[in-house]
Amino acid sequence: METVGNSAERAMWAKRSVGWLRTGPKGESPDDTQNQALIAAAGVALGDVVLDLASGGGEPTISLALRVGQTGCVVASDFSPEMLVGSLRRASALDLSQIEPAVADMQSLPFADDSFDAVTCRFGLMFPADRVFAAAEARRVLKPGAKAAYMVWGPHDDNALHAVLAHAVRGYFGEPKPSAPPKRHILGADGALSAVLKEAGFVQLEEREIRAERDFSSDWKFWENRIKRNNADQYDSLPEDEQTVLTQAVLDAFEPYRQGDKFRLMLHVRIGIGTTPG
């Protein structure tokens, strides 16, 4: 079976890690709202042993570690060791010794049955080749009656942060609009996430919709970093003066969303919650 950890996927995430490590948080999360919603959905408490899937740069790993405290443990897992570096750097900066790293494919978890009090996954379940199998692996390693909580992006057009940025970058490079939304939005429709969890064997299913406006900086450097994070190859291929033109094009695209010195953008995420039988 093809896995999320195949060579092509690994290479892609290794490249993307360059942008994430350059631009991601260095300590605690500057905006913890989504992390806390996910942590609450999973029922994480002080002293718990938690598996965080697709931990990448440390969201919500760092916030989980602060929740479980020194008596708990967070296993920060990602199939890309390059992405996982972000979690480890932040953990070291904050002296969070309760975080244990694990390079692991979520479709083949190297953990025993009934090992964890909770499983969390922020913006990761969209990427495995077999999402149901990946969710079933999470169910396997959870203790009976424990919860898994997955956060995914809602529909592409409901998330101005992604839609406007992608449109501006495509316009600069003269690229046509893709025939299908990006993979990260593949579970964005109402009920899509719950359907995966049901097929994976979870019970007591719940799906929560979170729509909220969020203010983003209109600062040049902020948007330059967003472009670097999501379009590192394209950005780095440009001479410095063209990088400036691209960044300005992105800023211009967001100008209709300006509120004072900020851009106010609607975000739509969904949280799927499932409980292991027993």
Residue, then its C-alpha position, 0 to 999 in steps of 0.5 A: m500500500e502506498t503510504v503518506g511517507n513515500s519518497a515523493e511525499r517525503a521529498m515534498w515536505a522536506k522542501r516545505s520544511v525550509g520555509w516553515l523553519r524560517t518563518g514559524p514560531k520559535g516559542e509559544s504559539p502567538d495565536d493559540t485559539q485553534n490549538q486550544a479548541l482542538i485540545a479541548a475537543a480531545g479532552v486532554a488533561l493534566g498528566d495525560v499521555v498524548l499522541d500528536l500526529a503530523s506535529g510538524g513545526g509544533e502546532p499543537t504540540i507545544s500547547l499540548a505540552l503546556r496542558v499536560g504538564q511535567t507529569g504528562c507526555v506528548v509524543a510529537s510525531d511526523f513522517s518528515p524528520e525535517m518538519l519535526v525539527g520545528s517542534l524540537r527547537r521550540a520544545s528546547a527553547l521552552d525547556l519542555s522535556q515532556i515532549e518525545p519526538a517520533v518519526a512515524d507514518m500515521q498509517s503505520l504507527p510504531f506504538a502498542d495498542d491502548s497506549f494513549d489518553a488522547v490523539t490530536c492532529r491539526f491539519g494532517l489527516m488530509f494528506p495520507a493516501d488512505r485516510v480511513f486506515a490512518a484514523a483506524e491506526a489512531r483508534r488502535v493506539l488509543k485507550p478504550g473510551a479515549k478520544a481522537a480530535y482532528m482539525v481540518w480546513g473547511p472549503h478553500d473558498d471559505n478561507a480567504l487566507h489561502a484563497v486570496l494568497a493562492h490567486a495572487v501567486r497564480g496571477y503573478f506566475g500566469e498559472p491557471k486556476p486548478s481544476a480541484p481545490p488544494k489537497r489540504h481542503i479535501l475534508g472541508a465539506d460538512g460531514a466528510l471528516s465524520a464519515v472518515l472517523k465512522e469508517a475507521g471504527f470510532v463511535q460517539l462522533e461529533e463534528r464542529e464547525i469553527r468560523a471566525e474572523r481573524d486579524f492578520s498583520s499588513d506588514w510587508k515581512f509577515w506576507e513575505n514569510r507567508i509566501k516563503r512558507n507556502n511557495a518556497d521553491q517559486y519564491d526562491s527562484l526569483p531575483e530579489d527585485e521580482q520577490t519584491v514585486l510578488t510580495q507587493a502583488v500579494l499585499d495588493a490582493f489583500e487590500p480589500y480586507r483592510q481594517g485599519d492597520k490589519f487585514r481581517l480574514m474569515l477562517h473556516v476550520r472543522i474539528g472531527i471528534g471520535t471516541t474509541p469503543g469500550 
